[in-house]
Amino acid sequence: MGWRIISFYLEGFREMKLGKTLWLIILLKLFILFFVLKLFFFPDYLAQFGEEAEKEEYVSNELINRASMP
């Protein structure tokens, strides 16, 4: 039963013409959103700490401080 469903979608994807182009555009947009924007707008704050214990301390302090803010 499950193989018939997978086969149905695979065959439908193979027969697409415009759909493949649209999927390429969608994947390109996802790449831009998750990779490029992450590089420029979401810096790695934990890179400044060397050990795991220091990273854990920083994260726990940030969570506590932000939870206590009104």
DSSP file (Angstrom, degrees, kcal/mol; ACC not computed):
  #  RESIDUE AA STRUCTURE BP1 BP2  ACC     N-H-->O    O-->H-N    N-H-->O    O-->H-N    TCO  KAPPA ALPHA  PHI   PSI    X-CA   Y-CA   Z-CA
    1    1 A M     >        0   0    0      0, 0.0     4,-1.3     0, 0.0     3,-0.2   0.000 360.0 360.0 360.0 -48.7    0.0    0.0    0.0
    2    2 A G  H  >  +     0   0    0      1,-0.2     4,-2.1     2,-0.2     5,-0.2   0.852 360.0  56.3 -65.4 -35.2    2.7    2.5    1.0
    3    3 A W  H  > S+     0   0    0      1,-0.2     4,-2.7     2,-0.2    -1,-0.2   0.859 102.8  55.8 -66.0 -34.1    4.8    1.7   -2.1
    4    4 A R  H  > S+     0   0    0     -3,-0.2     4,-2.1     2,-0.2    -1,-0.2   0.877 107.9  48.4 -65.8 -37.2    1.9    2.6   -4.4
    5    5 A I  H  X S+     0   0    0     -4,-1.3     4,-2.0     2,-0.2    -2,-0.2   0.927 113.2  46.4 -68.2 -45.2    1.6    6.0   -2.8
    6    6 A I  H  X S+     0   0    0     -4,-2.1     4,-2.6     1,-0.2    -2,-0.2   0.921 112.8  50.5 -62.8 -43.5    5.3    6.7   -3.1
    7    7 A S  H  X S+     0   0    0     -4,-2.7     4,-2.6     1,-0.2     5,-0.3   0.890 106.9  55.5 -61.0 -40.2    5.2    5.5   -6.7
    8    8 A F  H  X S+     0   0    0     -4,-2.1     4,-1.9     1,-0.2    -1,-0.2   0.927 112.1  41.7 -58.7 -47.2    2.3    7.8   -7.5
    9    9 A Y  H  X S+     0   0    0     -4,-2.0     4,-2.3     2,-0.2    -2,-0.2   0.892 114.0  51.4 -71.0 -39.5    4.2   10.9   -6.3
   10   10 A L  H  X S+     0   0    0     -4,-2.6     4,-2.1     2,-0.2    -2,-0.2   0.925 111.8  46.8 -62.8 -44.3    7.5    9.9   -7.9
   11   11 A E  H  X S+     0   0    0     -4,-2.6     4,-1.6     1,-0.2    -1,-0.2   0.892 111.8  51.3 -65.4 -39.1    5.8    9.3  -11.3
   12   12 A G  H  X S+     0   0    0     -4,-1.9     4,-0.6    -5,-0.3    -1,-0.2   0.885 109.8  49.6 -64.1 -38.8    3.9   12.6  -11.0
   13   13 A F  H >< S+     0   0    0     -4,-2.3     3,-0.8     1,-0.2    -2,-0.2   0.888 108.4  53.0 -68.0 -38.1    7.1   14.4  -10.2
   14   14 A R  H 3< S+     0   0    0     -4,-2.1    -1,-0.2     1,-0.2    -2,-0.2   0.841 108.5  50.7 -64.8 -32.6    8.9   12.8  -13.2
   15   15 A E  H 3< S+     0   0    0     -4,-1.6    -1,-0.2    -5,-0.1    -2,-0.2   0.582  88.1 107.9 -83.3  -9.8    6.1   14.0  -15.6
   16   16 A M    <<  +     0   0    0     -3,-0.8    -3,-0.0    -4,-0.6    -4,-0.0  -0.366  35.4 170.8 -69.8 146.4    6.1   17.6  -14.4
   17   17 A K  S  > S+     0   0    0     -2,-0.1     4,-0.8     3,-0.0     3,-0.2   0.666  83.4  26.6-115.0 -61.1    7.5   20.3  -16.6
   18   18 A L  H  > S+     0   0    0      1,-0.2     4,-2.1     2,-0.2     3,-0.2   0.827 115.8  65.9 -71.1 -32.4    6.7   23.6  -15.0
   19   19 A G  H  > S+     0   0    0      1,-0.2     4,-2.6     2,-0.2    -1,-0.2   0.848  95.5  55.0 -60.9 -36.7    6.6   22.0  -11.5
   20   20 A K  H  > S+     0   0    0      2,-0.2     4,-2.0    -3,-0.2    -1,-0.2   0.901 108.6  48.7 -65.4 -39.3   10.3   21.2  -11.6
   21   21 A T  H  X S+     0   0    0     -4,-0.8     4,-2.1     2,-0.2    -2,-0.2   0.906 111.6  49.7 -65.2 -40.9   11.2   24.8  -12.3
   22   22 A L  H  X S+     0   0    0     -4,-2.1     4,-2.4     1,-0.2    -2,-0.2   0.903 109.7  50.7 -65.6 -40.5    8.9   25.9   -9.4
   23   23 A W  H  X S+     0   0    0     -4,-2.6     4,-2.6     2,-0.2    -1,-0.2   0.875 108.4  53.2 -64.2 -36.4   10.5   23.4   -7.1
   24   24 A L  H  X S+     0   0    0     -4,-2.0     4,-2.2     2,-0.2    -2,-0.2   0.908 109.7  48.0 -63.7 -41.7   13.9   24.8   -8.1
   25   25 A I  H  X S+     0   0    0     -4,-2.1     4,-2.4     2,-0.2    -2,-0.2   0.911 111.4  50.5 -64.3 -42.6   12.8   28.3   -7.2
   26   26 A I  H  X S+     0   0    0     -4,-2.4     4,-2.3     1,-0.2    -2,-0.2   0.928 111.8  47.0 -61.9 -45.8   11.4   27.1   -3.9
   27   27 A L  H  X S+     0   0    0     -4,-2.6     4,-2.2     1,-0.2    -1,-0.2   0.875 111.2  51.9 -65.9 -36.8   14.6   25.4   -3.0
   28   28 A L  H  X S+     0   0    0     -4,-2.2     4,-2.3     2,-0.2    -1,-0.2   0.911 110.1  48.9 -64.5 -42.4   16.7   28.4   -4.0
   29   29 A K  H  X S+     0   0    0     -4,-2.4     4,-2.6     2,-0.2    -2,-0.2   0.894 110.4  50.7 -64.6 -39.9   14.5   30.6   -1.8
   30   30 A L  H  X S+     0   0    0     -4,-2.3     4,-2.7     2,-0.2     5,-0.3   0.898 109.1  51.8 -64.6 -39.7   14.9   28.3    1.1
   31   31 A F  H  X>S+     0   0    0     -4,-2.2     4,-2.4     1,-0.2     5,-1.0   0.930 111.3  47.3 -60.6 -45.5   18.6   28.3    0.7
   32   32 A I  I  <>S+     0   0    0     -4,-2.3     5,-1.9     3,-0.2     4,-0.2   0.928 114.4  47.0 -62.4 -45.2   18.7   32.1    0.7
   33   33 A L  I  <5S+     0   0    0     -4,-2.6     5,-0.2     1,-0.2    -2,-0.2   0.941 122.0  31.8 -62.7 -48.9   16.5   32.2    3.8
   34   34 A F  I  <5S+     0   0    0     -4,-2.7    -2,-0.2    -5,-0.2    -1,-0.2   0.782 130.4  27.7 -87.5 -26.6   18.3   29.7    5.9
   35   35 A F  I  X5S+     0   0    0     -4,-2.4     4,-1.7    -5,-0.3    -3,-0.2   0.894 123.7  37.5-100.2 -55.7   21.9   30.1    4.8
   36   36 A V  I  ><S+     0   0    0     -5,-1.0     4,-1.5    -4,-0.2     5,-0.2   0.935 119.0  47.0 -68.0 -47.0   22.5   33.6    3.6
   37   37 A L  H  ><S+     0   0    0     -5,-1.9     4,-2.8     1,-0.2     5,-0.5   0.864 109.3  56.0 -64.3 -34.2   20.3   35.4    6.1
   38   38 A K  H  > S+     0   0    0     -5,-0.2     4,-1.3    -6,-0.2    -1,-0.2   0.898 105.3  52.6 -62.9 -39.6   21.9   33.3    8.9
   39   39 A L  H  < S+     0   0    0     -4,-1.7    -1,-0.2     1,-0.2    -2,-0.2   0.888 120.6  30.3 -63.1 -39.4   25.3   34.5    7.9
   40   40 A F  H  < S+     0   0    0     -4,-1.5    -2,-0.2     1,-0.1    -1,-0.2   0.793 129.8  29.2 -94.7 -30.0   24.5   38.2    7.9
   41   41 A F  H  < S+     0   0    0     -4,-2.8    -3,-0.2     1,-0.2    -2,-0.1   0.564 112.4  55.4-113.2  -9.9   21.7   38.6   10.6
   42   42 A F  S  < S-     0   0    0     -4,-1.3    -1,-0.2    -5,-0.5    -2,-0.0  -0.741  70.7-165.6-127.5  84.8   22.3   35.9   13.2
   43   43 A P        -     0   0    0      0, 0.0     2,-1.2     0, 0.0     3,-0.1  -0.257  29.7-109.0 -69.1 157.5   25.8   36.0   14.6
   44   44 A D    >   +     0   0    0      1,-0.2     3,-1.0    -5,-0.1     4,-0.2  -0.735  36.6 178.3 -89.0  95.8   27.3   33.2   16.6
   45   45 A Y  G >  S+     0   0    0     -2,-1.2     3,-0.9     1,-0.2    -1,-0.2   0.776  76.2  60.1 -69.9 -26.3   27.4   34.5   20.1
   46   46 A L  G >  S+     0   0    0      1,-0.2     3,-1.3     2,-0.1    -1,-0.2   0.575  81.7  82.8 -81.5  -7.5   28.7   31.3   21.6
   47   47 A A  G <  S+     0   0    0     -3,-1.0    -1,-0.2     1,-0.3    -2,-0.1   0.742  80.8  66.0 -67.5 -21.0   31.9   31.4   19.4
   48   48 A Q  G <  S+     0   0    0     -3,-0.9     2,-0.4    -4,-0.2    -1,-0.3   0.639  90.5  76.6 -76.1 -12.6   33.5   33.7   21.9
   49   49 A F    <   -     0   0    0     -3,-1.3     6,-0.0     1,-0.1     3,-0.0  -0.809  62.9-162.5-101.4 140.4   33.5   31.0   24.6
   50   50 A G        +     0   0    0     -2,-0.4     2,-0.2     5,-0.0    -1,-0.1   0.906  67.0  48.9 -87.3 -45.8   36.0   28.2   24.5
   51   51 A E  S  > S-     0   0    0      1,-0.1     4,-1.7     0, 0.0     3,-0.1  -0.589  78.0-121.5-102.1 159.4   34.6   25.5   26.7
   52   52 A E  H  > S+     0   0    0      1,-0.2     4,-2.6    -2,-0.2     5,-0.2   0.855 111.6  58.4 -63.9 -35.7   31.2   23.9   26.9
   53   53 A A  H  > S+     0   0    0      1,-0.2     4,-2.2     2,-0.2    -1,-0.2   0.890 105.1  49.5 -63.7 -39.1   30.8   25.0   30.5
   54   54 A E  H  > S+     0   0    0      2,-0.2     4,-2.2     1,-0.2    -1,-0.2   0.898 111.4  49.3 -66.3 -39.7   31.2   28.6   29.6
   55   55 A K  H  X S+     0   0    0     -4,-1.7     4,-2.5     2,-0.2    -2,-0.2   0.916 111.1  49.6 -64.2 -43.3   28.7   28.3   26.8
   56   56 A E  H  X S+     0   0    0     -4,-2.6     4,-2.5     1,-0.2     5,-0.2   0.905 110.8  50.1 -62.4 -41.9   26.2   26.6   29.2
   57   57 A E  H  X S+     0   0    0     -4,-2.2     4,-2.3     2,-0.2    -1,-0.2   0.915 111.2  48.7 -63.0 -44.1   26.7   29.4   31.8
   58   58 A Y  H  X S+     0   0    0     -4,-2.2     4,-2.4     2,-0.2    -2,-0.2   0.931 113.2  46.7 -62.5 -46.9   26.1   32.1   29.2
   59   59 A V  H  X S+     0   0    0     -4,-2.5     4,-2.4     1,-0.2    -2,-0.2   0.920 112.9  48.5 -64.5 -44.2   22.9   30.5   27.9
   60   60 A S  H  X S+     0   0    0     -4,-2.5     4,-2.2     1,-0.2    -1,-0.2   0.903 111.9  49.5 -65.2 -39.7   21.5   29.8   31.3
   61   61 A N  H  X S+     0   0    0     -4,-2.3     4,-2.7    -5,-0.2    -1,-0.2   0.910 111.4  49.4 -64.3 -41.3   22.2   33.4   32.4
   62   62 A E  H  X S+     0   0    0     -4,-2.4     4,-2.5     2,-0.2     5,-0.2   0.907 111.5  48.9 -64.3 -41.7   20.6   34.8   29.3
   63   63 A L  H  X S+     0   0    0     -4,-2.4     4,-1.9     2,-0.2    -1,-0.2   0.913 113.8  46.1 -64.3 -42.4   17.5   32.7   29.8
   64   64 A I  H  X S+     0   0    0     -4,-2.2     4,-1.6    -5,-0.2    -2,-0.2   0.930 114.2  47.8 -66.2 -45.3   17.1   33.7   33.4
   65   65 A N  H  X S+     0   0    0     -4,-2.7     4,-0.5     1,-0.2    -2,-0.2   0.901 114.3  45.7 -63.9 -41.1   17.7   37.4   32.6
   66   66 A R  H  < S+     0   0    0     -4,-2.5     3,-0.4     1,-0.2    -1,-0.2   0.821 110.5  53.9 -73.8 -29.9   15.2   37.4   29.8
   67   67 A A  H  < S+     0   0    0     -4,-1.9    -1,-0.2    -5,-0.2    -2,-0.2   0.815 108.0  50.3 -72.5 -28.7   12.6   35.5   31.7
   68   68 A S  H  < S+     0   0    0     -4,-1.6    -1,-0.2    -5,-0.1    -2,-0.2   0.555  87.8 103.6 -87.3  -7.4   12.7   38.0   34.6
   69   69 A M     <        0   0    0     -4,-0.5    -3,-0.0    -3,-0.4    -4,-0.0  -0.502 360.0 360.0 -72.3 141.1   12.3   41.0   32.3
   70   70 A P              0   0    0      0, 0.0    -1,-0.1     0, 0.0    -4,-0.1   0.518 360.0 360.0 -74.7 360.0    8.8   42.5   32.3
